[in-house]
Every structure is written in structure tokens, then in C-alpha cells.
């Protein structure tokens, strides 16, 4: 199984997890917290073969010997800004840049990513990165190019549009693996009474396009939130409502003035088309028929890795299990011809 990790996502999550425990108040300490948080996330994902921690003795060894053992690991990082998407929608992801906390901590996160990429030169893993190229696109391209099973590790819900019989997503925060089998259970929004509204998996991109993404400063169709989007898509494809304006009220069981006005004016279709262009990872991946210009592959250096662990005083790392996992990964990579 190929593991594909969302590097920036894990670096920020690791930073927030370790910042307070490590008393990280200076830029240097913040960088160290982000570096160790990212490293622990990467090493843990490899040792557990992309599965949630379960606390059972010997679980790591069983996973490494299982049919789903990791045969490749790639980690992708952003570099620069999302130029392509801002050409479509100038406000894309601009909110975070005006957030003082983001602006203050971003240099430390980027420095930690740079330090991890240096470490990766002695690990049997792929690093994917390109100037002004978003990691999401590289992750999608790498996952879709693989013939066998793939597990993406990220909290970014956009990757759920890629889930099928071969590709799954592990969310480290929720500690859940989302597959084709449990997709509806894990993605369906719930009403105030806790009742889920499931919709077909192949409509997930339109679910996101209709409801928008606040984390990317991307508004959805007026009058449509997550639950409304799910209810509409449970009954019909999104375009059906643009072609038959009165259909939405029948499905929702009530009038939705904002939605009806947006459909009548053409705004709803325009928003959906724009968001699809921004969110569609399969389409984005098609722009990377080859990743050679974005890909660096490390060479396993067991002694160098152990020296790094000592130098960093990485107390939160299961050293022997991690070293053994990298040894096996190096063997698997070599057996596969160094891919």
C-alpha cells in the first residue's frame, strides 16, 4: 500500500499539538515544535500503516506484517501561493494570510518543513513539492497514478472526493479511516436530532461545491449549507436543480428564497462551476502527467536517522518500531525498482 501524506496539514497540526507542552514561544522553539510534530505524524503513519492508534501491544508489528503493509511513502508540501486557483477566484485562501496568528507562525512552520525535507534525504520516501504548486494537486496526482491501494493521510475533506475501492483517507484528528464501505456513515451531515443525510459518494465534489469551504474563503451557493446540500444531492445531481428550478423546494419540503433567487439569476450555477474548478482534484491531477520535476526520493541511511533522533531528542518517537518500519520500506522500495 502507498501512503501519501499531506505535509503542510501535518506540520500545522503537529505544531498546535506540541506548542504548549513544549513552551514554544520563540521562533526557534516554534520551529522545533512543528518539526517534531510533523516527524511524529509521519513516523506514526508509517509504523501503523495508516491506521489509527489502538493501544494494543504488538499492534505495530502486526500491521507491518499485514497484507496492507506500506510499500511506498510520499509526502507533499505546498511551496509559495496557490497562483492557479487565485487566477480563478482572487480571494482563495486569503483569509488565513490576514490572520495575525497565521502570519506570525508561518515562518516557523516553513522552516520546520525545510528541516524535514533535509531529513527526508536519508529516508526511503518521496518528497513532492513545486513552486506555487499546491500539495493537494500533487497528492491527487500521485494517488491516482498508483496501481495498487493508496491511503491519504490528511484532515482536509477535499480528499474525500477521491475515495473509491482503491483509495482511502485517514483523518489523524478524528482517528478514522474513510473507505468506500463507510463513506456515507463518515461524511453524511447530521441534523439537530443527530439524523444523518447520506448522498451518493460520486456526488461528494458537488456537495463541497454547493456548500463551500470557509477554511479556503470559498463561499457556496446562497442559501445552501452542508445539510441542505446533502438533502438536495441525496435526491438528484446538482445540475438537475439548475435545469428545473422548482425541484429544490419539493425536495427540501419548503421554500428557500436565497437558493431560488440564485438559481433564477444563474448565480447558483456560476458558483457551482467556479467551486468545481477550484476543488476538483481529479481534474487538477490531470495537469501533472509526470511528477518527475516535483519529486525527490531519499536514500535510507539508518545510522544517519538514528543520529538525527538523538540530536533532536525526539522522545515522542517509537524509535525501534520506526527504524524497523523504514528498514522494511527501504526493502520494499528496492524490490519495486526504486519507485
C-alpha positions in Angstrom: 0.0 0.0 0.0 1.2 3.5 -0.8 0.9 6.1 1.9 0.5 9.7 0.7 0.8 12.4 3.4 -0.4 16.0 3.4 2.8 17.6 4.7 1.6 21.2 5.5 -1.5 19.8 7.1 0.5 17.6 9.4 3.1 20.3 10.1 0.5 22.7 11.3 -1.4 20.1 13.3 1.9 18.9 14.9 2.8 22.5 15.8 -0.5 23.1 17.5 -0.3 19.8 19.4 3.2 20.4 20.7 3.4 24.2 21.1 2.0 24.4 24.6 3.6 21.3 26.0 7.0 22.4 24.6 6.6 26.0 25.8 7.2 27.1 22.2 7.1 30.9 22.4 10.2 31.9 20.3 10.6 31.3 16.6 13.3 28.7 17.2 11.1 26.8 19.7 8.1 27.1 17.4 10.1 25.6 14.6 11.2 22.7 16.8 7.6 22.0 17.8 6.5 22.0 14.2 9.4 19.8 13.1 8.9 17.2 15.9 5.1 17.3 15.4 5.5 16.7 11.7 8.1 14.0 12.2 6.0 12.2 14.8 3.0 12.3 12.4 5.0 10.9 9.5 6.7 8.2 11.6 3.4 7.2 13.3 1.6 6.9 10.0 4.3 4.6 8.7 4.5 2.4 11.8 0.8 2.0 11.9 0.4 1.6 8.2 -2.0 4.5 8.0 -4.3 3.0 10.7 -5.5 4.8 13.9 -3.6 4.1 17.1 -5.4 1.4 19.0 -3.1 0.9 22.0 -2.9 -2.9 21.7 0.5 -4.4 22.4 2.3 -5.6 19.3 -0.2 -3.8 17.0 2.6 -2.1 15.1 4.3 -5.4 14.3 1.1 -7.0 13.1 0.4 -4.1 10.8 3.9 -4.2 9.3 3.4 -7.9 8.6 -0.1 -7.5 7.3 -1.2 -7.6 3.6 -1.7 -3.8 3.8 1.9 -3.2 4.8 3.3 0.0 3.4 5.3 -0.4 0.2 5.8 3.3 -0.5 5.5 6.6 1.3 5.2 10.0 -0.3 4.7 13.4 1.4 3.7 16.5 -0.4 4.3 20.1 0.6 3.0 23.5 -0.6 5.6 26.0 -1.9 4.6 29.6 -2.5 1.0 30.6 -3.0 -2.0 29.0 -4.9 -1.5 31.0 -8.0 -3.6 28.9 -10.3 -6.6 29.0 -8.0 -6.3 32.7 -7.3 -6.5 33.3 -11.0 -9.9 31.7 -10.9 -11.0 33.3 -7.5 -8.7 36.0 -6.1 -10.0 35.7 -2.6 -9.0 32.0 -2.4 -7.2 31.2 0.9 -6.5 34.9 1.6 -8.3 35.0 5.0 -5.5 33.0 6.6 -2.9 35.4 5.4 -4.7 38.3 7.1 -4.9 36.2 10.4 -2.1 37.5 12.7 -1.6 34.0 14.2 -1.0 32.5 10.8 1.3 35.3 9.7 3.3 35.1 13.0 3.7 31.3 12.9 4.0 30.6 9.2 7.8 31.3 9.0 8.4 28.8 11.8 6.3 26.2 10.0 8.1 26.7 6.7 11.4 26.5 8.4 10.3 23.2 10.0 9.2 21.9 6.6 12.6 22.8 5.2 14.4 20.9 8.0 12.2 17.9 7.5 12.9 17.8 3.8 16.6 17.8 4.7 15.9 14.8 6.9 13.9 13.1 4.1 17.1 12.8 2.0 18.2 10.0 4.3 14.7 8.3 4.4 13.3 5.9 1.7 10.4 8.2 0.9 9.3 10.6 -1.8 9.0 14.3 -1.3 6.7 16.1 -3.7 6.9 19.9 -4.0 6.8 22.6 -6.7 6.9 26.4 -6.6 3.4 27.9 -6.4 2.0 24.4 -6.6 -0.5 23.2 -4.0 0.2 19.9 -2.2 -3.4 18.8 -2.8 -2.8 18.6 -6.6 0.4 16.6 -6.2 -1.2 14.3 -3.7 -4.1 13.6 -6.1 -1.7 13.1 -9.0 0.4 10.6 -7.0 -2.6 8.7 -5.6 -4.3 8.4 -9.0 -1.1 7.3 -10.7 -0.7 4.3 -8.4 -2.0 1.0 -9.5 -2.5 -0.6 -6.0 -4.1 0.6 -2.8 -3.5 4.1 -1.6 -4.1 5.7 1.8 -4.0 9.5 2.0 -3.3 11.0 5.5 -4.9 14.4 6.0 -7.6 16.2 7.8 -8.5 18.1 4.5 -12.0 16.9 3.5 -11.4 17.7 -0.2 -9.5 14.4 -0.5 -12.7 12.5 0.2 -13.8 13.1 -3.4 -11.0 10.6 -4.3 -12.3 7.7 -2.1 -13.1 4.6 -4.1 -12.4 0.9 -3.8 -8.6 1.6 -4.1 -8.1 5.0 -2.3 -9.0 5.6 1.3 -8.3 8.6 3.6 -7.1 8.6 7.2 -8.0 11.6 9.3 -5.5 11.9 12.2 -7.7 14.3 14.2 -10.8 12.1 14.1 -8.6 9.0 14.1 -10.8 7.3 11.5 -10.1 5.7 8.1 -12.7 6.6 5.5 -13.3 4.0 2.8 -15.9 3.3 0.1 -17.6 1.0 2.6 -18.1 3.5 5.4 -18.2 6.6 3.3 -21.8 7.5 3.9 -21.6 7.0 7.6 -18.5 9.2 7.9 -19.4 12.0 5.6 -23.2 12.5 6.0 -24.0 15.7 7.8 -26.5 15.4 10.7 -29.5 17.5 11.7 -30.2 18.8 15.2 -31.6 15.5 16.2 -28.5 13.6 15.0 -30.1 12.1 11.9 -27.7 11.7 9.0 -28.4 12.7 5.4 -26.4 10.4 3.2 -25.9 11.0 -0.5 -24.1 9.1 -3.3 -20.3 9.1 -3.0 -19.8 10.2 -6.6 -21.6 13.5 -5.7 -19.1 14.5 -3.0 -17.4 17.1 -5.1 -20.7 18.8 -5.8 -21.6 18.6 -2.1 -18.4 20.6 -1.4 -19.0 22.9 -4.4 -22.6 23.6 -3.3 -21.8 24.2 0.4 -18.4 26.0 0.0 -15.3 25.8 2.2 -14.8 28.5 4.9 -11.2 27.4 5.5 -10.4 28.4 1.9 -12.6 31.5 2.0 -14.7 29.9 -0.6 -18.5 30.7 -0.4 -21.1 28.2 -1.5 -24.4 28.7 -3.3 -26.5 31.2 -1.5 -29.0 29.5 0.9 -27.1 26.2 0.8 -25.2 24.8 3.8 -23.9 21.4 4.4 -27.2 19.8 5.4 -29.2 21.5 2.6 -26.6 20.4 0.1 -26.8 16.8 1.3 -30.5 16.7 1.1 -30.5 18.0 -2.4 -27.8 15.6 -3.6 -29.4 12.7 -1.9 -32.3 13.1 -4.4 -30.6 14.2 -7.6 -27.4 15.5 -9.2 -26.7 19.2 -8.5 -27.2 20.3 -12.2 -30.8 18.9 -12.1 -31.8 21.8 -9.8 -30.4 24.4 -12.2 -32.3 22.8 -15.0 -35.6 22.5 -13.1 -35.7 25.5 -10.7 -38.8 24.3 -8.8 -37.3 21.0 -7.9 -35.4 22.2 -4.8 -38.5 23.3 -2.9 -40.1 19.9 -3.4 -37.0 18.0 -2.2 -36.5 20.3 0.8 -40.2 20.5 1.7 -40.1 24.2 1.9 -39.2 27.4 0.0 -35.6 28.6 0.1 -35.7 32.2 -1.1 -32.0 32.7 -1.3 -31.5 29.4 -3.2 -34.4 30.0 -5.6 -33.1 33.6 -6.4 -29.6 32.3 -7.0 -30.9 29.6 -9.4 -33.2 32.0 -11.2 -30.3 34.5 -11.7 -27.8 32.0 -12.8 -25.6 32.7 -9.7 -26.1 29.2 -8.4 -24.7 27.5 -11.5 -21.8 30.1 -11.7 -20.8 29.4 -8.1 -21.0 25.7 -8.6 -18.9 25.8 -11.7 -16.3 28.1 -10.1 -16.1 25.8 -7.0 -15.8 22.7 -9.1 -12.9 24.3 -11.0 -11.2 25.1 -7.7 -12.0 21.9 -5.9 -11.9 19.1 -8.5 -8.7 17.2 -7.6 -9.1 14.6 -10.4 -9.1 17.5 -13.0 -6.1 19.1 -11.2 -4.2 15.8 -11.2 -4.6 15.6 -15.0 -2.3 18.7 -15.1 0.6 16.6 -13.8 1.0 13.7 -16.2 4.5 13.3 -14.8 5.8 14.2 -11.3 9.5 13.9 -12.1 10.0 17.6 -11.9 8.3 17.8 -8.5 9.7 14.6 -6.9 12.8 13.8 -4.8 13.5 10.4 -3.4 15.6 9.8 -0.3 18.1 7.0 0.3 17.8 5.1 3.5 20.6 5.9 6.0 19.9 4.0 9.2 22.9 5.5 11.1 22.1 9.0 10.0 18.5 8.6 11.0 19.3 7.4 14.5 21.8 10.2 14.9 19.0 12.7 13.9 16.7 11.2 16.6 19.5 11.6 19.2 20.2 15.2 18.1 16.6 16.2 18.2 15.9 14.4 21.5 12.7 13.0 19.8 11.2 11.5 22.9 7.8 11.0 21.4 9.0 8.7 18.7 8.9 4.9 18.9 12.5 4.6 17.8 12.9 0.9 17.3 9.5 0.4 15.6 10.1 3.4 13.4 13.6 2.3 12.4 12.2 -1.2 11.6 9.4 0.3 9.5 11.9 2.3 7.5 14.1 -0.8 7.0 11.1 -2.7 5.6 10.1 0.3 3.5 13.6 0.5 2.0 13.5 -3.2 1.2 10.0 -2.8 -0.4 11.1 0.2 -2.4 14.3 -1.6 -3.7 12.3 -4.7 -4.6 9.9 -2.5 -6.6 12.8 -1.0 -8.6 13.3 2.1 -6.5 10.0 3.7 -7.3 
